């Protein structure tokens, strides 16, 4: 279990094609992972995810701890059985909520104290507790508990969060005893190269089966994400799957893959869908716009998802303008298909030796023009 193999490489970039073995099957990389925070990808069934060729989904430790509670999930046979999904699952540790719920939390070296956003009660989350919850949930990959600093933050603030993250990682490793679950460490360090380098050194020293880059997509401009990824690429271990957390736009994914990143996740495709927007050939279309009222074409003629094979832009416009739930589901379905197909297209381009031509980030228009 948890063997990572590299099968193809792009000779002109760091892009690579690989596979990561888990108890619930192999995960092919590069790969976009749909986010199912509460054990559900919003509005999408497990069957639909299978039809989209999704291979791994992400769920959230903090939110599942609040509702329904890890004991209920464990008694159901684990998260796979609970949600009817038989392929790999990754669980976030709750570290992102240290950032996103900062107004409701208090951090010290022991862990984080949260105010439950549902009822205001106190929740204590430590590295040991985060690991125990994830072992009870039974995901294939568990993430170490980390402190994710905001952007912007001072060098002192970022260094303090990084040091705490490394101490917490040591405690996570000691607490993690489930052999059929991989534990990934998380590299922090913000936009400070020397702190990123030190974080990689500390995380790699634990000899874990995968590594993640955290502390991105927290308010910084995309250019800063690109700088971080480019700087870390030659420093990351070649033989581990690399996960860039919270990224889900085609340009950022292509630049990251060109720098050796394997895995991504983001709430963007379903969030956009719930707000009436579709991802089409790298662009965002607002289906509420009147220009779609009499447009009887498929949403995206190059896409084979249920939405594009069955319904017209005019029908989707009608559903969205009337706030019909079906419209929001159909757009979410298509948006997920968009990013999963994009991952697959990058894979094929790497294998065929044309990744640098079709997806090279320095060709500004190539990604938008490419049909995947």
Secondary structure, 3 states (H helix, E strand, C coil): CCCEEEEEECCCCCCEEEEEEECCEEEEECEEEEECCCCCCCCCCHHHHHHCCCCEEEEEHHHHHHCCCHHHHHHCCCHHHHHCCCCEEEEECCHHHHHHCHHHEEECCCEEEEECCCCCCEEEEEHHHHHHHHHHHCCCEEECCCCCCCCCCCHHHHHHHHHHHHHHHHHHHHHCCCCCCEEEEEECCCCCHHHHHHHHHHHHCCCCCEEEECCCCCCCCHHHHHHHHHHHHCCCCCCCEEEECCCCCHHHHHHHHHCCCCEEEECHHHHHHHCCEEEECCEEEECCCHHHCCCCCECCCCCCCHHHHHCEHHHHHHHHHCCCHHHHHHHHHHHHHHHHHHHHHHHHHHHHCCHHHHCCCCCCCHHHHCCC
